[in-house]
């Protein structure tokens, strides 16, 4: 059996993106001396459940629309969208989004898109 171990995001500002995703997901950095470097950080779920998110400082072009994005599930979509925007995310408006969509599209401080999905 195979499973997703880590989702890797290419970033320019490793420090800023690490701070955003740590706070956005309540993830923690992998332990000191376990492989993080000046250009790579692995974030783990605080409770140990779910895939890691790795941040790799590599210059790359932002593709719109992105070929892949994260879907974040929550029972409090409005509260989470407000919290994430306060952390530095921005809302992305999409003309084709249905009026009754159960998701809100956001982008992290560098424009990497993700959706906040209402699962209530």
C-alpha angles and dihedrals in degrees: 000000000000128000139181107268101174138002110216122212122192110225140176101205104044096183095050094044092046091053092047096049094041090057096036094054101023087238126153131219119257112260124284113277094017097115108288114134142173089286105032135051128177117206120200131199107262090228094044094242120123137016125316122246114223124196116208119189100221124137108243137156117259108237118213116230092027119233089225135016139173124256112209115199122213143160089215106052097163092048093047094047090052091047093048093047089051088054091054106276120133129212116247117213117213121188093212095054108119116240090239095046116146092214139070118207116226135172127214119235091281096046100261103150128226136164129233104214123200108226097171 
